């Protein structure tokens, strides 16, 4: 269910709390509640579930790349240290 359906359902449930004598106000109240809820949610800078899932996937790929780069840096550092030791030994001769 998308956000609009959730908001509409919530607005209907809230307006249903009105007494039967206020039926003529119900539709107006539903619209006002829905508008108020939408406005409040927009101000909170919420993201949709779809956008959240997309960003989670991007973060996962970035983390995987970072881990690969860390391994590569470690390998290159080790190679450099071995080369430096070898060069140092040859310079002592």
C-alpha positions, 0 to 999 in steps of 0.5 A: 500500500502506498503512502497516499492510501495510508494517509487516506485510510488514516484520515477516514478513520479519524473522521469516523470518530466524529459523532453521527450529527457531524456527518456533513463535516466528515468529508471536509474533515477528511480532506483537511486531515489528509492535507495536514498529514501530507504537509507534515510528512513532507516537512519531515523529509521522509523517503519512500521505501523504494528510495530507501532500498535503492540507497541501501543497495548503493551503500552495499556496493560501495562497501564491497568496493571499499573492502576490495580497495582495502585488500589491494592497498594492503597487498601493495603496502606489503609488496612495497615493504618487501621491495624496500627491504630487498633494496636496503639489503642490496645497498649494504653489500 
